[in-house]
Structures are given as structure tokens and as C-alpha cells.
Amino acid sequence: MGLTDIQHSIAAAEEKWDCTGRTQLIAVSKVQPDDRVAAVLDQGHRCFGENKVQEAAGKWPAFRDKYGAIDLHLIGPLQTNKARQAFELFDVIHTLDRPKLANTFARLADEMGKCPDLTVQVNTGREPQKAGVLPEELDDFIKQCQSLDLPVKGLMCIPPIDEEASLHFALLNKMAEHHGLEWRSMGMSADFEVAISLGATHVRVGSAIFGDRVPA
């Protein structure tokens, strides 16, 4: 597949579920060689996702110099000591997942006079090895973020690989609706069409666009 195929698949899913224009495609460029990323940029795509701040810092300033404005999303876990650099690099951070990070974001927002748009990562599968707020703790966490005036736009999840993804997408959609949040960041290369059918506003597609990731 490739970028055009994915764009066509998204458009077809949106038409089927009567939500044309709702879905933003995040091309996940983590651990991809620069030539592959440049090829997608040359096709006109301008929304990308990275997992690590350090990798993004070594890649995107030069691409922005060459290609202009690029909408850059952090979709991997974030250490608090990388938060300042993340604020400087990213337009959206999808992985707000704990009170300490929320407090750090609020302090940086006050200090820097800006804050990326945010989604709260929810651990819908309650997996101990995975980051994210547990569903039963989400209400209190959202209230904390609101009290800090953080620009939380929606929720994000990564379903367990051995469970039906649609159940987790439906749960995330219901929680976002409950909190009056517009964004649902869910769905990847194997299941983005299912995610669109269940309310996704942002889908994160990597290998289907770029090919298999190159090991670091």
C-alpha cells in the first residue's frame, strides 16, 4: 500500500459511515529513513507522528525548513524531563497520562505562553505494562486537567493486541462523548477503518504508508 491507498481507504470509510472529512491521517514516521519520509512529504502530506522526542528533534527541524509548516504529533510515552523539548517540537501530544505530567505541562504553558493540543491516553485494556489512565480514574484526571487549564481535546487508546479492537474503540468513543471531548485518537494500520466506524478523528498509520519500520 502507500499514502494514496490509505487516503482512499479513509475516504471510503468516511463515506460509508457518513463522516466525510472528520478523520485526520497521522503518518507515523518513527524509525523510518529520511528518504521515505521525504517521499511522503513530496506527495503533499503534512501531518506526521513520532514516538520519541529525541528522534523527532533530529529529523523535523530540517524538514520544516525545507517543506514549511508540518503538523507534528507525539504519539509515544513522554518523560517529564523531555516535556519542554516536546512543547517546542510538537503541535499535538497524544500521551498525557499522569498527574505529574499534567502539572509539568501546566507549568511549562505558563512559562512559555503556549501549549500543544492534548489528548489523554486511556489504558482501556488495563494492561500493567502499558501507559495510560485507567478508565475508572479518567473522571478525576480530566477534572485535574481542566483545573490546570490544559487544552485537552480528546482521548487516545492503543488496544491490546490479543483483544477485539472494536470493543476498545467503542469504549473510548463513549468516554470521550461523556466528557464532551471532540477528538478520538484511535486506529492504526490494521484497524483504522474499524476505528473510523466507531468515531475516530485521528488515525495513526505507519507501516501501511512507509513499509516495515527499519530497526534502530
N, C-alpha and C positions, 0 to 999 in steps of 0.2 A: 504494500500500500504506500501511501505518501500523503502529503499535505492536501492535495486536491481531492483525493479519495475520501479522506476524513471529513473535509468540509462538505462534500456532497452527502456523506452519510449523516452528518449532523443536520443538514438542511432537510433531508428526507424524514428524519426522526421528528424534527420540529413541525414539519407539515402534518405528519401523521397524528401528532398529539396537540395540534393547534396552538403552538407556542413559537411561531416563527420569529426569529431574531432575539430570542431570550438567552441563548447559550453562548458563552464566551469560550473559545478554544484556547487553552493554555498548552503551548507546545513545550513539553518537558525536555529541556536540553541538557540536563545533568549528565556528566560523564560522556558527553558527545564531542567529537573532534570539531574544531573551529570550522573546517570546510563544510561539514554537514549543516552546522548552524547557519553559516553564510548562505548556503544554498536555499534554506527556508526563508531567510531574510530577503534574498533576491527575488523570491516569489511574492513578496509583499506582506508577509505575515509579521506582526509586530507585538505579539503577546507571548511571553515565554516564562517557564517555571524552572527554578533551580532549587536544589536540596540544601546546598551548603553556602554559607556566606563567603567563605574564602575562595571557593571555586568561582562564584559569581563575580567577586571583586577582580579576579584575574582575567575575566572574559568580557564583561559587558561594558566597561568604560570605553574600550576601543571600538566595540560595535556601535555604541551610541554616537561616538564621534563620527563614524563613517555613515551610519544609516539614519541618524536623527532619533526622534523620540521612540522609545521602546517601553512597553508596559511590562514590568518585571515583577514576578510573583515568587515569594519564598514559600515553598511547599514542604520543606523539611523541618525537623526539630531545631529549635533555636536556643542556644545557651545565652544566659543573661549577659555574659561578658562580650557577646557579639551583637548585642541589641543596637548599640549606637551605629555600628557599621551597617547593620541591616536597615536602619532608618535612612541612611544616606543612599543606599543602593536600590531598595525595593519600593514599588508603588503599593503593593499589597502583601501582607503577611497572613498566611492561612493557618498558622500553627500556634496561636495564642492558647495556652493550655494549663496555666497555673497562676495562682495569685502573685507569686514573686515576679513573674514575667509581666503581669499586668501592672504592678507597681512600678517596675522599671520603665515600661512603656509610658506611663503617665508622667514620670519624672523627666524622661527624655523629651516628651511632647512639650512640656512646659519650658524646658531649657532650649530646645531647638526651634520651637514655634511651628512645628509640623508633626504629623503622624501619618504613617501609611494607613490605608484602609485595612481592616482586620476581619478575619473570621476565627471563631473559636473552634478548635479541634475537639471533637467528641469521640471518646473511645466507646463506640456503640457496641463493640463485641466484648467489652470488659477484659481485654487481653492484658495481662500483667506486664508483658514486655513492650507494650505499645504506649506511646504518649497519648494524651487527650483527657479531657474532663469526663468523668463518669456521668451517665445520663441522670442519675438521681442527684448529682451535685451541680447540675447545669444551672438551675434556677438561681442559686446563691451566687454562682460565679458571674452570671450575666448581670445580676444586681451590683456586684462589686465593680465590674467594668463600667456600668452606667454611672456609678457614683464617682468614678475617676474620669468621666467624660471621654472615654475611649471610643473611637469611631468603629464600633463593631457592626459590620454589615450583614453577617450571616454565620453559618456553621459549616464545618468541614468534617468528613469522616473518611476512613480507609477501612473497608470491611475486612473481616478475617478471610484468609484465602480459602478456607475449607468450609465456608458457610455461604448460603444464598445471598448474593449481594443485594438483591431487591428488597429483602427484609430490612437491611440496614439503611438503604436509601429512603425507604418509606418512613422509617423511624426518624431519620434526620429531617426529612421534609415536615413531619408532624411537629417536631420540636421547634424548628425554625418558624413555622406558622404560629405556634403557641406564643412565641416571643416577639412576633411581628417583625421578623427579620427577612430581608428580601433575598439574600444570597444563599444558595446551597452548593457548596463546592464538593462534588462527588462524581465518581465515574472516571475510569481510566481506559486504556486501550482495549481491554477485553469486554468492558461492560458499559461504555459511555452511552450507548443507545438506550439501555435499560434505565440508566440514571436520568436521561432526558425525559423518559416517560413518567418518571416519578418526581419531577420538579427541578432537576439540576439547572443551575445558572452558569456554572463554571465546570468544565470537564478538563481533566489533566491527561493528555495523551502524549506519550513519548515514543515507544518503540514502533508503533504503527506509522509514525511520521518519519522518524530518523533511521529506523532499523535498530538492531540489537545494540545495547549500550556497550561501550568499549571499557573494559576493566581499568580501574585507576592504577 
